[in-house]
């Protein structure tokens, strides 16, 4: 069965994970009894996580025709002859109104009916609650026919936990097995080593004929034999007196050279420290008691101003990393100032603005450390800025995750660390639904 992405805005995304079958219709009957049968309405509704009666009723309301969905046979009929593209366009409108999150556009939402008989869509990705327009005709049908509550969610979670525990136990068993194999190999190698002197005596050689090497070399050889996991390779050392004296001389030369290098490095460090010692006025300007510079602004404000200036000059995303590396301050302080400069003047729609500047963010979020620094900058900016940025922090994370700028494991790691430090912070409450969605999506992909 041919599949397509859910939502017209995602039609060109080859890696979009939410898909539904293409609509198939069939015109039945003739004259006044002509009807359009949506053959795969059950499969479409299942992909959208909505009852098929909702989509069938929506078609009837929009076309001004009678519609009926038979629960027993799974047949969806709409009176009149209607072309497939027309019905597909109506289905797209249904998805925008009753499936996709109004905040992040994710179709993984749940229909909720409030105590005041209002319909909302709760997003499992960002936690946003979308208010459905109650003037639409379908809302009356939904209130009379509410969706079934999800059953067995606790059982699924318990099964996922049990599966993870089994995986951990299996990994632990594998580690124990590896340790046992290493221990047996060590025992075999030690037996072979103890048998070597006897074999030498059998060949007629005496132990006094050769001078034994220093004790340190013997220990080195034994450690190399213990660390070697391959029993097929046997290492041999020249134990003659001349070879032992030569090795001692080489070690003395290496140790002397290392001492000379250390003394040279220490002298260079001392000379640099002497030349870079700040004046009393400069030292006073950077102390914690007086963190402002001569211009009357803090170090952070100075960094933000400098980044803004270079962004206005048109610094490209390919050169942004080298530019940030030239700024004074720790890498975390620089990234915080950079993120704040990017979103300067934005009052709402932070996720959309972040996507516009994703080329800059991609240049500074290339590995684990840089991604964690970017997450720290998002935390710092959302915590001290207005309430809108704090509310949309999950949307920002979702946008960066969808564009592969932030990886799932680093987001979860950052969240767990933040919750452990201050679980009552508002930012972690707003991020929690998105992190839980990440974890559930991972466990579902593992089950599949």
Buried (B, 14 or more C-beta within 10 A) or exposed (E): EEEBBBBEEBEEEEEBEBEBBEBBBEBEEEEEEEBBBBBBBBBBBBBBBBBBBBBBBBBBBBBEBEBBBEEEEBBBBBBBEBEBEBBBEBBBEBBBBBBBBBBBBBBBBEBBBEEEEEBBBBBBBBBBBBEBEEEBEBBEBBEEEEBEEEEEEEEBEEEBEEEEEEEEEEEEEEEEEEEEEEEEBBEEBEEEBEEEEEEEEEEEEEEEEBEEBEEEBEEBBEEEBBEBEEEEEEEEBEBEEEBBEEBBEEEEEEEEEEEEEEEEEEEEEEEEEEEEEEEEEEEEBEEEEEEEBEEEBEBBBBBBBBBBEBBEEEBEBEEBEEBBEEBEBEBBBBBBBBBBBBBEEBEEEBBEBBBEBBEBBBBBBEEEEBBBBBBBBBBBBBEEBEEEBBBBBBBBBBBBBBEEBBBEEBBBBBBEEBBEEEEEBEBBBBBBBBBBBBEBBBBEEEEE
